[in-house]
Amino acid sequence: MTRGLLIAAPASGTGKTTVMLGLLRALRDDGLAVQPFKCGPDYIDPAFHRAASGRASYNLDSWAMAPTMLDAIAGKASDADLVLTEGSMGLFDGVATPGATGNGASADVARRMGWPVVLVIDVSGQAQSAAATALGFSRYDPSVTVAGVILNRVASPRHERLARSGMAAAGITVFGALPRRGDLKLPERHLGLVQASEHPALEAHIAAYATFLRAHVDLAALRAAAVGGATGGDGGTWQRPPAQRIALAQDAAFSFTYAHVLEAWRRAGAEILPFSPLADEAPAAAADLVWLPGGYPELHAGRLAQADRFRTALASHAATRPVHGECGGYMALGEGLIDADGVRHRMAGLLGLVTSYAQRRMHLGYRRATLHAPVGAIGAGTMLAGHEFHYSTILDQPDAPLAQVVDASGDPVPETGSQRGGVTGSFFHMIAPIA
């Protein structure tokens, strides 16, 4: 079994992603093969993990994934020396109604895999009091082991001494203390961090994080605290592919794809054929299905509106074969997209959907969808677990609904997606089938 740790925090915004990236690179520089994972639904952080570690990062989601699937994905670490898993939000934060193996909290993954937790605690505005937070987290759930903490945003040597004294009094191990450094913050936008592929100096930043972590964290003590996790397994078929040959949009506007989904499609024999709508490329003529994933079409609406070759080829494909869009891909299949400045841009026009990013409202949460119509080879009646995360508002949706969609509590969700012939789309992001 590969030993591992889960890097978590009491809340979002504590700096755990910076810590995660610095640790991945520093340990890689020490000659270790470090396998990264990310708890919960997240497309952006895994791309940074890959850049830092040199290995693909996979999501582990206790709400959406069956036990065999979780264990099989965790088994991707079988050839690694160490596992580092980044938590989401606060360690115990999840939904009220449990799903496949838990409520979606990072603690579920730590518990199932047996990975001890390292808490990244922002000690801004406090000193010894931070120990009360750490002590509460260490005792909240006896089935989850908190190995210790990394203190972040330490203001001065005196501040560090006071914070460490509180931790010592509470019996909490301190693996390191990171001085406050405003220059190490990654840029963000409305769905989280700016994508790794768009970061102008990502390699230099990751190298700086590694140097910073190495100077202030006891890496040997962290490695010694790691414990073996699940042994893995093949997990069966995680997700049957929607077609044999799938033309997959991949560029800055369409980049939100889960590594475990694409791997499942390939394992089942599907061929993935990438193309770029932003570069006005046509999907492969031999494709059985075109799949437009989520991303940031609202930031590139003008270029997409001018992509005549892409739009013509997409319409030609849709005349005889299926097309599907998830979230941003769904928006791009519609009649129009209104950007943040209120300018309307022509989209593919294969659905009647009109969306507005000028009228922003956050839509966020787990979803279960029961398909009314097939999505390629994914048949009508199939139940899927996934999530929704966007800020765009639907102004017009004249087509038939694609699915019955409910949230984690089972309450109906108005964003049901659309279907018109073989063209389908939804704001729902697919994570896994529900058996």
WOLINNOR-V864533 format. One record per helix or strand of 3 or more residues. SS is the DSSP state (H for helix, E for strand). FROM is the first residue (numbers start at 1). TO is the last residue. Records with the same first field share a line. If there is no record, write none. Layout:
SS=FROM-TO  FROM-TO
//
This chain:
E=3-9  34-39  58-60  82-86  116-122  146-154  174-179  245-249  254-256  271-275  289-292  322-326  336-338  344-346  354-356  363-371  383-390  393-396  403-407  418-420  423-426  429-433
H=16-29  44-53  67-77  106-113  130-140  157-170  182-184  196-198  202-216  219-225  259-267  297-299  301-305  308-318  328-333
//
